[in-house]
Amino acid sequence: MNYRLIALATLAGVLTGCATTPTPPSPIETRWKGQSAGAFFARFAPPYSDTTEGGETTYSWRGGFQRIKTKEGQSISVSCSAQIVTDKDYRIRAIRVLADRPGANGPSYCTELLTAQ
């Protein structure tokens, strides 16, 4: 009986120590969240598919196709792939990068492309 009580107390202690902290928004979301999806698609290319559920539309997008030189001097082909979630007013609620490559100046080509002014 005491072993069960000790095991239960230990489990409770472990679970209460597992607090989750919210993930800070990515630079891409900071730049585009709340903006018009029309402005995004006009600048970077239209989506190739979409699905609507419960007033939100999720767009599948791929763009930014080009060749870049990396810090190491290699010339590589890059692009960015993402899901863009909009509300009923066509405002961006979230952007989730699905495929990315190292950029010319850092670890994320998508960040370089989608945050450039």
TARA-V436976 format. One record per pair of residues at least 12 apart in sequence whose ideal C-beta (glycine too) atoms are under 8 Angstrom apart, sorted by the first residue. I is the first residue (numbers start at 1). J is the second residue. Records with the same first field share a line. If there is no record, write none. Layout:
# TARA-V436976
I: J  J
This chain:
# TARA-V436976
26: 95  97  111
27: 111  115
28: 82  95  97  110  111  114  115
29: 94  95
30: 115
31: 114  115
32: 92  95  114
33: 92  93  94  95
34: 91  92
35: 91  92
36: 90  91  92
37: 59  84  86  90  91  92
38: 90
40: 84  92
41: 59  61
44: 61  63  64  113  114
45: 61  62  63  64
46: 61
47: 59  60  61  84
48: 60  61  62
55: 87  88
56: 85  86  87  88  93
57: 85  86
58: 83  84  85
59: 83  84  85  86
60: 81  83
61: 81  82  83  84
62: 79  80  81  82  99
63: 79  80  113
64: 78  79  80  109  110  113  114
65: 77  78  79
66: 78  79
68: 103  104  109
69: 104
70: 102  104
71: 104  105
76: 101
78: 101  103  109
79: 99  101  109
80: 97  99  100  109  110  113  114
81: 97  98  99  100
82: 95  96  97  98  110  114
83: 95  96  98
95: 114
97: 110
